[in-house]
Amino acid sequence: MNSITKIGHRGAKGHLAENTLESIEKAIAFGVEMIEIDVHRCASGEIVVIHDFTLDRTTNGSGEIAKKDWELLKILQVEGKYKIPLLTEVLELIEEKCAINIELKGLNTAEAVCKIVQEHIKKGKWDYEDFILSSFQKNELFEVRKQDNNIPIGVLSKASLTEAIHLGRDLRASAIHPSVGIVTRDNVKQAQAEGFNVNVWTVNEPDAIARMKEFGVNGIISDFPDRL
């Protein structure tokens, strides 16, 4: 089979502060083919790269991201020294270096992210195949498909890979993104037989990495992309 796609989870989360430009640079240095990040839409409309719905865990700020303007968010610190980046800043950083999996974590992110993707493709240095938009939120994924028939979609699942396959059919998705805890040799084959790539998260331990490779998954999302 073809080599498995190495995907850095929130950059290189196991090494540097997640979802920061520095963490993403670290993952690129490890030779990843794809970066996975999370995005939210802040109150002033910008698409910002951060995992949680609130600021409290990873920054020196507090409260819901959706209620904060970019003017506030851009001066906050992540783990005391890093900045919250914009999606556009991440795309500028990784342009022509690797692909990107953008998880639509926050509400009302799909339309704005699709527009950013389309703008970057029009500029000529990105292709549709350089992107995957993924989410646990069905509404966001259906909005992606409404906005653009060509953007690759990844269906996230931590409960049932079979259910994810059914949703993937409806969305004309390209990939299923299951939690490592629900992956079996058989359901990987089932998904692939239906035309989906299987990109598994979050796979950090050497024995789990070896097992996913043995199962023949298409991609592995890891906090430690250097282990892949």
BELDA-V970231 format. One record per helix or strand of 3 or more residues. SS is the DSSP state (2 for helix, 1 for strand). FROM is the first residue (numbers start at 0). TO is the last residue. If there is no record, write none. Layout:
SS_FROM_TO ; SS_FROM_TO
This chain:
1_4_8 ; 2_20_28 ; 1_33_40 ; 1_46_48 ; 2_64_66 ; 2_69_72 ; 2_86_93 ; 1_98_103 ; 2_109_121 ; 2_127_129 ; 1_130_134 ; 2_137_146 ; 1_152_156 ; 2_160_170 ; 1_174_178 ; 2_179_181 ; 2_184_192 ; 1_196_200 ; 2_205_214 ; 1_218_221 ; 2_224_226
